[in-house]
Amino acid sequence: MLVLELLLIVLPEVTCKNPSLQCDFRKPLPIQHTYHQLGDINIAGIISVLSTYSDPVDFSQDPSQGFQDGLLIIFQNYQHILALVFTVKEINENPQILPNITLGFHIFNSNFSPSWTYFVSMLLPFTQGKFIPNYKCGITNTLAAVIGAPDISLHMATVLCIYKVPQLTYGSAPVMDKETQAVFFQQMFPNESHQRKGLLQLLLYFRWIWIGILIVKDEKGEKFLQEVLPTFSEHGICVEFVAEFPNVAFYSDFTDTISEGLHIYHVLMKSTANVIILYGEIQSLAGLRTFLQFSEVEDIPRKKKIWLITAQIDYTSTSVHKSWDIHFLQGALSFAVHTKEVQNFQEFLQILSPKNNQNDHFRKDFWEQAFSCFFSNSKMEVSEKKCTGQENLETLPTSVFETCMSGQSYNIYNAALPLSLCNDPCETGHSKAKKEGKLFCCYDCHLCPEGKITKEKDVDDCSPCPEDQYPNPGKNMCIPKRIIFLSYEEPLGISLTVLSLFFSLMTTWIITVFMKHKHTPIVKANNRNLTYTLLLSLLLSFLCVFLFVGRPNTIVCLFRQPAFGLIFSVAVSCVLAKTFVVVLAFMATKPGSRLRKWVGGRIVSFILLSCSLIQICVCAVWLIMSPPYPDFDAHSIPEELILECNEDSVMFYCVLGFMGFLALLSFSAAFLARNLPDSFNEAKFITFSMLVFCSVWLCFIPTYLSTRGKYTLAVEIFSMISSSAGLLVCIFFPKCFIIVMRPELNDKHQLMKRKF
């Protein structure tokens, strides 16, 4: 099988000073790859070089260049290449990252061979296509950095450190000379000492004190044993066996590899330890899966083991593994490499297709083996199904290919213009804030304030959303606001409507009762026509609620508040007139009083007409100068666009103020007349009704000002209903009780004996 692994990446920087370099060419450049075939086993690695032009590297010196019969790919390792392509694309498309600089890349094949790694490492610092050590001929690349896989990092460092080339590895670093090699080397992988401590704590927590160890056969494996074995012994953990995992390379003898794998299988299955530590490289798990398949041909049955897998091992598989079960992993515990979701990476994978491979010669091989299909020009048919190119990577099982960026791929993503910053860039949804006493390069990141967002990283200030949109919780995008109003379909609107209808029917019933008994003394007392006017205005005030519920339009907005103000002014004027009638009637009974001529309808008419006329004039001025109109309130509630009538005018408060003045005047007059010794005195009932009325509207003011949206309107509607209901109940219920329940008391002689 041929193992595909991302081994070396070179990042050159080129500024746009030479127009022949095509610095505006912002797209990934061709991926070069070679591989060797040896008998029945093909093994390959990849070295990737980023450059600014697409001229291919001359591999004529590689005698194995012609062996291209097909490529057996480890699927998840192909994600390492895609992570690199995505990162370079992201850098080139964002002018804020490397302004006036363009990156490209080449990927080379190291074949897991130290000699081939040395050779390619010698190519990198010099002119591409001309291997003349220590000389640069013609237009050359500016080598910025090299990213290498862990198993070849030591070999490439031997050459590249001579030329002081910065190097990065996306896996665990090899053992290096700190003075000559490590100084130019940056490890993206976390320090392994933390992993060893975690491994010890895990074993002690579960009391796994009888274990086996399977390690990679190199200096790192030896160092791991030297550090963990004494520590395990100190804590009472015994190691039954230590088996070396073979390092497979293209020049490895196939028979030797099979023999070593069979030996490992025998050791594992004959062991009495149920917990095995696997300390290997990225592709070690794929090798372990292969060695465990000896259970199909050996007499020794496979035993279930608990695998403790170190973080540098990736879950990888090839096409031959697709039909194999993964039950051997049940119960496995793996240390994870830190990763996080990278924006747009999954979208990048979704648009991948062999039809837009952009010189990615691996993609067709990957496509055929991952989807078990073949292309018409393929050199090897892996199935009878033909590839359409429309296959989706998301349909592949996660055991074949994961669309989420793996920890190793995330290391590659980070390794591709490592930054030198005072602090990490601000994420989307945040803006920069200067630190006092620090240079401008050092800053804090503050979450965007209410109503503002940032769609890009590391911006100086947040941008406001449009009025009809609001920020999402992450403050990195704007969401359209919901349009709301007090409707008949929601519980609040239904409740207020039902309440209004209930009191409307009650008022209608009272009017019917009074008209049916209009000649009785209790109805005739205190001006019968004034009583009818008051009842009619109360009925209209309840029905006025229907102007406030539902979607507002131009007509509704023009008339609802003036109608409310006028109707309530008439109702309060009627109460005021009733109060004055009571007072004047008492004063007119005194001998020689000149007020008798006012006791009739003249004072009632004067009060009703004058008060109504004043309120009509106020409303008319309001409608002429600044009429209400439908409008959207985009500021009261961040997530909602409130459809309402814009009534923000001083005349609205004049309407409320005049109505309040009449109410206070009625309450004062009724309060002073409450103890007058008249059998027909309604002052006590009027006093109590106006106390309720004034209390409701005094509570209305702070509540109205403190609520937002449709609840503001609901407060006004509830105040209208409750204040009207207060007048209705306090003034008319006592009379209805006598008329309906105690008709014997509805007599002039009885009423003169009884004060009600």
C-alpha positions in Angstrom: 0.0 0.0 0.0 1.1 3.6 -0.6 1.0 5.8 2.5 0.3 9.5 1.7 1.6 11.9 4.3 2.2 15.7 4.3 5.9 15.9 5.1 7.3 19.3 4.1 5.9 22.6 3.2 8.0 25.7 2.3 6.6 29.2 2.5 8.4 31.9 0.5 7.6 35.6 0.7 7.8 37.7 -2.4 7.0 41.4 -2.6 5.6 43.0 -5.7 8.8 44.7 -6.9 9.4 42.6 -9.9 6.4 42.5 -12.3 7.6 39.2 -13.8 6.8 37.4 -10.5 3.0 37.8 -11.1 2.4 38.9 -7.5 -1.3 39.3 -8.2 -1.7 35.6 -8.9 -3.8 34.8 -5.9 -4.6 31.1 -6.2 -3.1 27.8 -5.1 -0.4 26.6 -7.4 0.2 23.0 -8.7 0.9 20.3 -6.2 3.9 18.3 -7.3 4.2 14.7 -6.1 6.3 11.6 -6.8 6.3 8.2 -5.3 8.1 4.9 -5.5 6.8 1.4 -6.1 8.6 -1.6 -4.6 7.2 -5.0 -5.2 3.7 -5.3 -3.7 4.0 -2.4 -1.4 4.0 1.3 -2.3 5.0 3.8 0.4 5.1 7.6 -0.2 5.3 10.8 1.7 4.9 14.3 0.6 7.0 17.4 0.8 5.2 20.6 0.1 6.8 23.8 -0.9 4.9 27.1 -1.2 6.1 29.4 -4.0 4.8 32.3 -6.0 4.8 30.7 -9.5 3.7 27.5 -11.1 6.9 26.3 -12.7 7.2 22.7 -11.8 10.3 21.4 -10.1 12.6 19.2 -12.2 12.6 15.7 -10.8 14.6 14.2 -13.6 17.3 13.3 -11.1 14.8 11.0 -9.4 15.2 7.6 -11.1 11.8 6.5 -9.8 9.8 9.3 -11.4 8.2 7.0 -14.0 6.5 4.6 -11.5 3.0 6.1 -11.5 0.6 3.2 -11.5 -1.7 4.6 -8.9 -1.7 5.9 -5.4 -3.1 4.2 -2.3 -4.0 7.1 -0.1 -4.5 7.4 3.6 -7.7 9.4 3.5 -7.5 11.6 6.6 -3.9 12.6 5.8 -5.3 14.1 2.6 -7.0 16.5 4.8 -3.6 17.8 5.8 -3.0 18.9 2.2 -6.5 20.4 2.0 -5.8 22.4 5.2 -2.7 23.8 3.6 -4.5 24.7 0.3 -7.3 26.3 2.3 -4.9 28.3 4.5 -2.9 29.7 1.5 -6.2 30.6 -0.3 -7.4 32.4 2.9 -4.2 34.3 3.2 -4.1 35.4 -0.5 -7.7 36.4 -0.5 -7.4 38.6 2.5 -5.3 41.7 1.7 -5.1 42.6 5.4 -2.9 39.5 6.2 -0.1 39.9 3.7 -0.7 43.1 1.7 1.0 43.1 -1.7 2.4 39.6 -1.2 1.2 36.4 -2.8 1.8 32.8 -1.7 1.8 29.6 -3.6 3.1 26.1 -2.7 4.6 22.9 -4.0 4.3 19.5 -2.3 7.2 17.0 -2.6 7.5 13.3 -1.9 10.0 12.2 0.7 9.0 8.5 0.6 9.9 8.3 4.3 13.5 8.2 3.1 16.2 10.2 5.0 18.3 10.4 1.8 15.4 11.7 -0.3 14.6 14.2 2.5 18.2 15.5 2.5 18.1 15.9 -1.2 14.8 17.8 -1.3 16.0 20.0 1.6 19.0 20.9 -0.5 16.7 22.0 -3.3 14.6 24.3 -1.3 16.9 27.2 -0.5 18.1 27.5 -4.1 16.6 28.1 -7.6 13.8 25.7 -8.3 14.5 23.3 -11.1 18.3 23.8 -11.0 20.1 21.9 -8.3 23.3 23.9 -7.9 24.1 24.0 -4.1 24.9 27.5 -2.7 24.0 29.2 -5.9 20.8 31.1 -6.9 20.3 31.5 -10.6 17.7 33.6 -12.4 14.5 34.5 -10.6 14.4 32.7 -7.3 11.9 32.2 -4.5 12.3 33.9 -1.2 12.1 31.0 1.2 10.1 32.1 4.3 9.6 28.9 6.2 9.4 25.1 5.9 6.7 23.0 7.5 7.6 19.4 8.0 6.0 16.2 9.3 7.4 14.8 12.5 9.1 11.7 11.1 11.4 13.7 8.7 11.8 16.9 10.8 15.2 15.8 12.1 16.5 15.0 8.6 15.4 18.3 7.0 16.7 20.3 10.0 20.2 18.8 9.4 20.3 20.6 6.1 18.1 23.6 6.5 19.6 24.8 9.8 22.8 25.4 7.9 21.0 28.0 5.8 19.1 29.4 8.8 15.7 28.5 7.3 12.8 28.7 9.8 11.2 25.3 10.2 7.9 24.2 11.8 6.5 20.8 12.5 2.8 20.0 12.9 3.5 16.8 14.9 5.6 16.0 18.0 9.1 17.2 17.5 12.1 14.8 17.3 15.1 14.9 19.6 17.3 17.8 18.4 20.5 19.5 19.2 19.3 22.7 21.0 22.2 24.8 19.9 22.4 24.0 16.2 19.0 22.7 15.2 16.3 23.6 17.7 17.1 27.3 17.5 15.5 27.4 14.0 12.7 25.0 14.8 9.2 25.7 16.1 7.0 22.9 17.3 3.2 23.4 16.8 2.5 20.3 18.8 2.0 20.7 22.6 4.8 19.7 25.0 4.7 16.0 25.5 5.5 16.2 29.2 1.9 17.2 29.9 0.7 14.1 28.0 2.9 11.8 30.0 1.5 13.3 33.3 -2.0 12.9 32.0 -1.3 9.3 31.0 0.0 8.5 34.5 -3.1 10.1 36.1 -5.4 8.1 33.8 -3.8 4.8 34.8 -3.9 5.5 38.5 -7.5 6.8 38.3 -8.7 3.5 36.8 -6.2 1.4 38.8 -4.7 0.0 35.6 -1.4 -1.3 37.0 -0.7 -4.1 34.6 -0.1 -2.8 31.1 1.7 -3.3 27.9 3.5 -0.6 25.8 3.7 -0.5 22.0 6.2 2.2 20.8 7.5 3.6 17.6 11.1 2.4 16.8 13.1 5.7 16.9 14.7 8.1 19.3 11.4 9.5 20.4 10.2 6.1 21.4 13.4 5.4 23.4 13.1 8.8 25.1 9.5 8.0 26.0 10.4 4.8 27.6 13.3 6.3 29.5 11.0 8.9 31.0 7.8 6.9 31.8 9.1 3.5 33.0 10.8 4.8 36.2 7.8 7.0 36.9 5.3 4.2 36.4 7.4 1.9 38.7 7.4 4.6 41.4 3.6 4.6 41.3 3.1 0.9 41.3 2.4 0.4 37.6 4.0 -2.7 36.1 4.8 -3.1 32.4 4.4 -6.6 31.1 6.0 -6.0 27.7 7.4 -3.3 25.5 7.0 -4.0 21.7 8.5 -1.8 19.0 6.3 -0.7 16.2 8.1 -1.0 12.9 9.0 2.2 10.9 7.7 1.4 7.4 9.5 3.1 4.5 9.4 2.6 0.7 12.8 0.8 0.9 11.6 -1.5 3.7 11.6 -5.2 2.9 8.0 -6.4 2.6 8.8 -9.7 4.2 10.4 -8.1 7.1 7.5 -5.8 7.6 5.0 -8.6 7.6 7.2 -10.6 10.0 7.4 -7.7 12.5 3.7 -7.2 12.3 3.0 -10.8 13.0 5.4 -10.7 15.9 3.5 -7.7 17.4 0.2 -9.5 16.9 1.5 -12.6 18.8 2.8 -10.4 21.7 -0.5 -8.5 22.0 -2.7 -11.5 21.9 -0.6 -13.7 24.2 -0.3 -10.8 26.7 -2.4 -10.9 29.9 -2.4 -7.1 30.1 -5.8 -5.7 29.0 -4.5 -2.1 28.7 -2.0 -1.2 26.0 -0.3 2.2 25.5 0.2 3.0 21.8 3.0 5.6 21.4 3.5 6.1 17.7 3.3 8.5 14.7 0.5 9.9 12.7 0.0 6.8 10.6 0.6 4.2 13.4 -3.1 3.5 13.9 -3.5 2.4 10.3 -0.6 0.0 10.7 -2.1 -1.4 13.9 -5.4 -2.1 12.1 -3.4 -4.0 9.5 -1.5 -6.0 12.0 -4.6 -6.9 13.9 -6.0 -8.5 10.7 -3.7 -11.5 11.3 -6.5 -12.8 13.4 -8.1 -13.9 10.1 -5.1 -16.3 9.3 -3.6 -17.1 12.7 -4.9 -19.6 15.2 -4.5 -17.1 18.0 -7.9 -15.4 18.4 -8.1 -11.6 18.8 -8.6 -10.4 22.3 -10.3 -7.2 23.3 -7.8 -4.6 24.6 -8.2 -1.1 26.0 -6.0 1.1 23.9 -4.5 4.3 25.3 -3.5 6.3 22.2 -1.2 9.3 22.3 -2.2 12.6 20.8 0.3 12.6 17.9 -1.5 9.6 16.3 -4.3 10.5 13.8 -7.2 8.2 13.0 -6.4 7.4 9.4 -7.5 4.7 7.0 -7.0 3.6 3.4 -9.3 2.1 0.8 -8.5 -1.4 2.0 -9.7 -0.4 5.5 -13.1 0.8 4.4 -14.7 -2.7 4.7 -13.0 -3.5 7.9 -14.8 -3.1 11.2 -13.5 -0.6 13.8 -14.6 -2.6 16.8 -11.0 -2.8 18.0 -11.3 0.8 18.9 -14.2 0.2 21.3 -13.0 1.2 24.7 -10.0 3.1 23.3 -9.1 6.4 24.9 -7.1 8.9 22.9 -5.4 12.2 23.9 -6.7 14.9 21.6 -4.7 17.6 19.9 -6.3 21.0 20.5 -8.4 22.2 17.6 -11.3 24.5 17.0 -13.7 25.2 14.2 -12.1 27.1 11.4 -14.5 29.5 9.6 -15.3 28.5 6.0 -13.3 25.3 6.0 -16.3 23.0 5.7 -17.7 25.2 2.9 -14.3 24.9 1.2 -14.6 21.1 1.4 -18.1 21.1 0.1 -17.1 22.7 -3.2 -14.2 20.3 -3.8 -14.5 18.3 -7.0 -12.2 16.4 -9.3 -13.4 18.8 -12.0 -11.8 21.8 -10.3 -8.7 20.1 -8.9 -6.4 23.0 -9.8 -3.5 20.7 -10.6 -4.0 18.7 -7.4 -2.9 15.3 -8.8 -3.8 13.5 -5.5 -7.5 14.4 -5.8 -8.5 11.9 -8.4 -6.7 9.1 -6.6 -8.4 10.1 -3.4 -11.8 10.4 -5.0 -11.6 7.0 -6.6 -10.6 5.2 -3.5 -12.8 7.2 -1.1 -16.0 6.7 -3.1 -15.1 3.3 -4.7 -15.4 4.5 -8.2 -13.2 5.2 -11.2 -12.7 7.9 -13.9 -12.5 7.1 -17.5 -8.8 8.0 -17.8 -7.8 6.2 -14.6 -4.8 3.9 -14.6 -6.4 1.5 -12.1 -10.1 0.6 -11.8 -11.0 0.1 -8.1 -14.6 -0.7 -8.8 -17.2 -1.1 -11.5 -18.9 2.3 -10.6 -17.9 5.3 -12.6 -17.1 8.6 -10.8 -19.4 11.5 -11.6 -17.5 14.2 -9.8 -20.7 15.2 -8.0 -20.0 13.0 -5.0 -20.1 14.8 -1.6 -17.4 14.5 1.0 -20.0 14.8 3.7 -21.5 11.5 2.7 -18.4 9.6 3.6 -18.3 7.8 7.0 -16.1 9.6 9.5 -14.0 6.4 9.7 -13.0 7.2 6.1 -12.9 11.0 6.0 -13.8 13.7 8.5 -15.0 17.1 7.3 -14.2 18.7 10.6 -10.6 19.9 10.8 -8.5 17.5 12.7 -5.9 18.4 15.3 -3.0 17.7 13.0 -4.6 19.8 10.2 -5.3 22.6 12.6 -1.6 22.6 13.5 -0.8 23.0 9.7 -3.4 25.8 9.5 -1.6 27.6 12.4 1.9 26.8 11.0 1.1 28.4 7.6 2.4 33.1 8.7 2.8 32.4 12.3 2.6 35.9 13.6 4.7 38.0 15.9 2.2 40.0 17.9 2.0 41.6 21.4 -1.3 39.8 21.9 -3.7 37.6 19.9 -5.8 39.3 17.2 -9.3 40.2 18.3 -11.9 37.7 17.1 -15.0 38.6 15.1 -17.5 40.3 17.4 -14.8 42.2 19.2 -12.9 45.5 18.7 -9.5 46.7 19.8 -9.2 48.8 22.9 -5.9 50.6 23.8 -4.1 49.5 26.9 -3.1 52.4 29.1 0.6 52.8 29.4 1.3 50.3 26.5 2.4 50.8 22.9 -0.3 50.8 20.3 0.6 47.3 19.2 -0.7 46.0 22.5 -4.4 46.2 23.1 -7.4 44.5 24.7 -10.3 43.0 22.9 -13.7 44.2 24.0 -17.1 42.7 22.9 -18.9 44.9 20.6 -21.5 47.1 22.3 -25.3 46.7 21.8 -26.3 47.1 18.2 -22.8 46.8 16.7 -20.9 44.0 15.1 -17.5 43.1 13.5 -17.5 40.6 10.6 -13.7 40.6 10.4 -10.9 39.9 12.9 -8.8 42.6 14.6 -10.7 45.7 13.7 -10.4 49.1 15.4 -14.1 49.7 15.9 -17.4 47.9 15.6 -20.0 48.8 12.9 -23.7 49.4 13.7 -26.3 47.1 12.2 -29.0 48.6 9.9 -32.1 49.8 11.8 -34.1 46.8 10.6 -31.5 44.3 11.8 -29.8 43.3 15.1 -26.6 41.6 16.1 -26.4 37.8 16.7 -25.1 36.6 20.1 -21.6 36.4 18.7 -21.8 40.0 17.5 -20.3 39.0 14.1 -23.4 39.2 11.8 -26.7 41.1 11.6 -30.1 39.3 11.7 -33.3 40.8 10.4 -35.6 41.9 13.2 -39.1 40.4 13.7 -41.9 42.8 12.9 -44.3 42.9 15.8 -47.5 44.6 16.8 -50.4 43.9 19.2 -52.5 41.5 17.2 -55.7 39.6 17.7 -54.0 36.3 17.3 -51.8 36.5 20.4 -52.9 35.8 24.0 -52.4 39.4 25.1 -54.5 40.9 22.3 -57.2 38.2 22.8 -57.4 38.9 26.5 -57.8 42.6 26.1 -60.4 42.2 23.3 -62.4 39.7 25.4 -62.3 42.1 28.4 -63.4 45.0 26.3 -66.3 43.0 24.8 -67.4 41.9 28.3 -67.7 45.4 29.6 -69.3 46.6 26.4 -72.0 44.0 26.8 -72.4 44.9 30.5 -72.8 48.6 29.5 -75.3 47.6 26.9 -77.2 45.7 29.5 -77.2 48.6 31.9 -78.5 51.0 29.2 -81.3 48.5 28.4 -82.2 48.3 32.1 -82.3 52.1 32.5 -84.3 52.6 29.3 -86.8 49.9 30.4 -87.2 51.6 33.7 -86.8 55.2 32.5 -89.9 56.5 34.4 -88.7 55.2 37.8 -87.4 57.7 40.3 -83.9 56.2 40.5 -83.4 56.6 36.8 -85.0 60.1 36.6 -82.9 61.3 39.6 -79.9 63.5 38.7 -80.7 64.1 35.1 -81.7 61.1 33.0 -80.4 62.4 29.7 -77.0 63.0 31.4 -77.0 59.4 32.6 -77.7 58.1 29.1 -74.9 60.3 27.7 -72.4 58.9 30.3 -73.4 55.3 29.6 -73.1 55.9 25.8 -69.6 57.4 26.2 -68.5 54.5 28.4 -69.8 52.0 25.8 -67.8 53.9 23.1 -64.7 53.9 25.4 -64.8 50.1 25.6 -65.3 49.8 21.9 -62.5 52.2 21.3 -60.1 49.4 22.3 -60.5 47.9 18.8 -58.7 50.9 17.3 -55.6 50.0 19.3 -55.5 46.2 18.6 -54.3 44.9 15.2 -51.9 46.1 12.5 -51.9 49.9 12.5 -52.5 51.8 9.3 -52.8 55.5 8.3 -56.5 55.8 9.1 -56.3 54.0 12.4 -53.3 56.1 13.5 -55.1 59.3 12.6 -58.2 58.6 14.7 -57.4 56.3 17.6 -55.8 58.7 20.0 -58.1 61.7 19.2 -61.2 59.3 19.5 -59.9 58.1 22.9 -59.3 61.6 24.2 -62.6 62.9 23.0 -64.7 60.0 24.2 -63.1 60.0 27.7 -63.4 63.8 27.9 -67.2 63.5 27.3 -67.4 60.7 29.9 -65.5 62.7 32.5 -67.5 65.9 31.6 -70.7 63.9 32.3 -69.4 62.9 35.7 -68.3 66.6 36.3 -71.8 67.8 35.3 -73.5 65.2 37.6 -71.4 66.5 40.5 -72.3 70.1 39.8 -75.9 69.2 39.5 -75.9 67.6 43.0 -74.1 70.7 44.5 -76.4 73.2 42.7 -79.5 71.2 43.7 -78.6 71.4 47.3 -77.7 75.1 47.2 -80.8 75.9 45.2 -83.0 74.5 48.1 -82.0 77.4 50.3 -84.5 80.2 50.6 -83.9 83.0 48.2 -81.3 81.2 46.1 -80.7 82.5 42.6 -79.2 79.2 41.5 -82.5 77.5 40.8 -82.4 78.6 37.2 -79.1 76.7 36.7 -80.4 73.4 38.2 -82.0 72.3 35.0 -80.3 71.4 31.7 -78.5 74.7 31.1 -75.5 73.9 33.4 -75.3 70.4 32.0 -75.3 71.6 28.4 -72.7 74.2 29.2 -70.3 71.8 30.9 -70.6 69.1 28.2 -70.3 71.5 25.3 -67.5 73.6 26.6 -65.4 70.6 27.7 -66.0 68.7 24.5 -65.3 71.8 22.4 -62.0 72.4 24.1 -60.9 68.8 23.5 -62.1 68.9 19.9 -60.0 72.0 19.3 -56.9 70.4 20.8 -57.3 67.3 18.7 -57.9 69.3 15.6 -54.7 71.3 16.1 -52.9 68.0 16.7 -54.2 66.4 13.4 -53.3 69.6 11.4 -49.9 70.3 12.8 -48.3 66.8 13.4 -50.8 64.0 12.6 -49.9 60.5 13.8 -48.7 58.0 11.2 -47.6 54.4 11.0 -43.9 54.0 11.9 -41.3 51.4 12.9 -39.6 51.6 16.3 -36.2 50.0 15.7 -34.6 51.1 19.0 -36.7 50.1 21.9 -36.2 46.3 21.7 -33.0 45.1 20.0 -34.5 42.0 18.4 -37.8 43.4 17.3 -39.1 46.0 14.8 -42.2 47.5 16.4 -44.9 48.6 14.0 -46.7 51.3 15.8 -48.4 54.7 15.4 -45.9 57.6 15.8 -47.7 59.8 18.2 -44.7 61.6 19.7 -46.2 65.0 19.8 -46.8 67.6 22.6 -50.4 67.6 21.6 -50.9 64.0 22.7 -49.8 65.1 26.2 -52.2 68.1 26.0 -55.1 65.7 25.3 -54.1 63.5 28.3 -53.5 66.6 30.4 -56.9 68.1 29.7 -58.6 64.8 30.5 -56.7 64.6 33.7 -57.7 68.2 34.6 -61.4 67.3 34.2 -60.9 64.2 36.3 -59.2 66.0 39.2 -61.9 68.7 39.0 -64.7 66.1 39.2 -63.0 64.3 42.0 -62.5 67.5 44.0 -66.1 68.6 43.6 -67.6 65.2 44.4 -65.3 64.9 47.4 -66.6 68.2 48.8 -70.2 67.2 48.1 -70.1 63.7 49.4 -71.8 64.5 52.8 -74.6 66.7 51.4 -77.9 65.6 53.1 -79.8 64.8 49.9 -81.5 61.4 49.4 -80.6 61.7 45.7 -77.0 62.5 46.3 -74.7 60.6 44.0 -71.6 62.4 45.2 -70.3 59.5 47.3 -70.4 57.1 44.3 -68.9 59.7 42.0 -66.1 60.3 44.5 -65.2 56.7 44.7 -65.5 56.2 40.9 -63.2 59.2 40.3 -60.8 57.9 42.9 -60.5 54.7 40.9 -60.3 56.7 37.6 -57.5 59.0 38.8 -55.6 56.1 40.5 -55.6 54.1 37.2 -54.2 57.0 35.1 -51.7 58.0 37.7 -50.3 54.4 37.7 -50.5 54.5 33.9 -47.8 57.3 33.5 -44.8 55.5 35.0 -45.8 52.1 33.6 -46.3 53.6 30.1 -42.9 55.2 30.2 -41.1 52.0 31.4 -42.5 49.5 29.0 -41.5 48.9 25.4 -43.1 47.6 22.2 -46.6 46.2 22.1 -46.7 46.1 26.0 -46.7 50.0 26.0 -49.9 49.8 23.9 -51.3 47.1 26.2 -50.8 49.3 29.2 -52.8 52.1 27.6 -55.6 49.7 26.6 -55.8 48.2 30.1 -55.9 51.7 31.6 -58.8 52.6 29.3 -60.8 49.5 30.2 -60.1 49.6 33.9 -60.8 53.4 34.3 -64.1 53.1 32.3 -65.0 49.9 34.2 -64.4 51.9 37.5 -66.9 54.5 36.4 -69.4 51.9 35.3 -69.3 49.8 38.4 -69.1 52.5 41.0 -71.8 54.8 39.7 -74.3 52.3 38.1 -74.1 49.0 39.9 -75.8 50.3 43.1 -78.7 51.7 41.0 -79.0 48.5 39.0 -79.1 46.5 42.2 -82.1 48.5 43.4 -83.8 48.4 40.0 -83.4 44.6 39.4 -83.0 43.1 42.8 -84.9 45.5 45.1 -87.7 47.0 42.9 -89.8 47.8 46.0 -87.2 50.5 46.9 -87.4 52.2 43.5 -90.1 54.5 44.8 -90.0 58.2 45.5 -91.2 57.9 49.1 -88.8 55.0 49.8 -85.9 56.9 48.3 -86.7 59.9 50.4 -86.5 57.8 53.5 -83.3 56.1 52.4 -80.0 57.6 51.6 -78.0 55.6 49.1 
